[in-house]
């Protein structure tokens, strides 16, 4: 894997909180009390006024670091080596396990520091901030804990480290395992060591069981497992919402204002996540997301926005956090996302696509019924109304609108899938109704969105441009893999948008100029498209090159620079991990061929 990327971060989490740990074991990012909260640990985005916003363990005379996930889990182990041969290991995780008939997933992180060799001398520096880096929180202490008054949230650090060592950052010799449990302001019934050991064992059991039942491909198993776990970490257990990433404002390219807050649930992105996990057999994520979706729709006024907060918030007002300088000093740091104001007409198709398997999968305890179908028909009606109307499109253009082909085809997919669902439920009249609408929409798209001279699809009705979303038309079932119009589209996109081993979204200036970096999932879309049209060897070669772009822990951000190979954009990006899974599933040889 690429070992030079600056986003050498590991993700841990449990469905309530998510944290990023850097290559030296520093917790550099964690929002509390949930994914979209105030980042108590925000050093990733460079606080201006305080040397704080992190929790690290400093080893005297540190010279080397190695990092790994414990097999098939979201438990991260960081080994630090000193010049004198002393070695420590930091084990980080967020507790997630089954207890009392439910999944236990508190607002909590657990750190265990172990001496492995020599006589290591360490310093613990626990320095949270509040109000997006603006304020050092008030701190109180007890006999074996510190409390940080972050605002509405109180963070408690319970520990068996002698309290002066933690409170005053005094260096000390590490002679036995030490533990720090970060969590809500609640008294511990057990000793921190007993709790940490038990929670670790139970959390490992949870992840091992979850992974065991994944239907993974025969090849690239470790990459797919890591991607699947990462997607699971981005689903908020409280409502079922799936966030696009755990971070805000890591720029898409160096020194650009393309800095966005991704700690929200885009209905399109979530549909991609659900479909990828469904392909692996992890259908519970779909069921939890549909709970979010149906609750969201119940409170909507008939129109759905493209993005919502984790607790169904409609308005995500965009402001700037001025006390954070930004990733590597490259601000602005944004809170909120004005994409909520946009019209993105593919959202209705995304809703139906996310729910379709519910009506066909016999493994599910509660399958889709006529009532669920009736709820989805509202999305179908909106898709029918909006399929030929201008919108901001998949790429969320802020300064212009068009009838984007991807939005139109996704709207067609809504009607097509509703027809199939109705047939499955023996609702013949509704099946015919939706099939007729799908046929009408398909005819219109083929008339308006195919270049009459070159015979390939174009990005918008009556336009002549190309964008990478056109690679998805076969995956959506709009055309067959061998349709000459699709083959011509893949070829044209390869010529127009490819830069070496990387694919751009588009090559025209948008609201912020020309894009500089490759949107990572577009590369995986191209890999799948190549395989679909019979260029499998080329697809496999490109896929292996993309895997080499992952960071040392197997994770991907939103973008990759086509020249340097450096990762940019919010992290870890669900889109990118979805692309990896889908491409691996398509390209992998069968289990039978390997056994």
PyMOL commands that set and color helices and strands:
alter all, ss='L'
color gray80, all
select helices_A, chain A and resi 43-45+163-167+192-212+221-233+267-279+284-298+327-329+338-341+347-359+370-386+405-424+428-448+468-472+484-497+520-532+536-547+574-587+591-594
alter helices_A, ss='H'
color red, helices_A
select strands_A, chain A and resi 9-13+18-22+27-32+38-41+54-59+62-69+76-82+87-93+97-99+102-104+109-117+121-127+138-141+145-149+154-159+172-173+178-183+265-266+307-308+319-320+334-335+498-499+502-503+518-519+557-560+567-571
alter strands_A, ss='S'
color yellow, strands_A
deselect
rebuild
show_as cartoon
